[in-house]
Amino acid sequence: MGIVDSDAGHELFIPVGGALNRNLVPPLPGGLMHGTRVEFTPVTLQDPDRRPSRHACVDVVPIDPTQPGLECGVETRIGGRAANEDRLMANDLYDLGFLSGICDGHGGINCVDYVCQRLPTALHGCYAHRASELKHGVASLTTAQEETIITAALRDAFNQTDQEFLETAKSEGLRDGSTAIVVLLAHGFEAPTTQSSVPGCKGGVAKLFVANCGDCRAILIRGRKAKRLSEDHKPERPDETLRIKKAGGIVIHDEHTGIHRVARKKGMQRLFLSTSRAFGDLELKEPWKLVTAEPEIVVHELEQDDWAVVLGCDGVWGVLTDQNVADIVWRAMSFSGQGPVEAAQEVAARAEAAGSTDNVTVLVMRLGWAQPPARMM
């Protein structure tokens, strides 16, 4: 994390502990986020391995304690299931950004609990490993190169987490699995134009790195319009159907429920799964890898009228459209003046009212540098 000194015109590094919130995001609504105006004490770091000495700052605090940073609101409900197998993650990853995510377990909670706890740590470790192999450090990278290394670290982390759990599954006879979607909010990328993500801030642009494995989903709200950030991994998706068949599996369609499933025969038994990508699910990965934890990753550059990101499990998206959810969040936060917690609660309530019988989990990220469109009079 760094700041731009408006007087000296150069960037200052914030060491761990240099900010009031110890660089954690979001510690409070006025937390240090892209576009936050701060006051600080400049210092010079003496590092024998770095020449010249590094400009830094400590005692960093927001000038306006009420300035919005990033706020997150969550809601999770058991719905019509016997247990809630959904899990949430929200972690500040030092040197990377703020990671949020939803994991949706099936067949038990062993896999979903492992993924939710392990994936953030694995991501930070994978990124640090790739960064350590750079001859001149991360600071020497172009924007495109930095995107590439973060994307590669996300892919590494998903695959590493899955392999680790599968080893445990083999030894302990575990057969459950979990889908997952994560969104990494990272700041300070060089702006390709004169326009920053934050009005009045010259600190470059903020980006969302979205990694999806399964049928959870993320949307961005720009103005009042929903923009989908991920695509569901369903067996009936033509590319997924082709992959499954090449791996030796089949896709079946339940005419009663309308659901497509990955299937394979195991002796007299048939194994089924309604998503084509997931962590765990050992019996659908050995001896044939019909289901994979390989994530699809997209990078989205935030614009000045992007003001919220919504993550939800399939219990939400099975009954509500992307635009339904965007409208619900807008009405809660602009029309009714509520916060992201109330917005998440309203989405969950509307999903249940629309007939969802699954677990329902929602995470709303409010990007404080932009305002939702005002109510039209």
Summary of the structure (lengths in Angstrom):
residues: 377
radius of gyration: 21.9
end to end distance: 41.0
largest distance: 74.4
contacts: 1283
relative contact order: 0.15
helix: 27%
strand: 33%
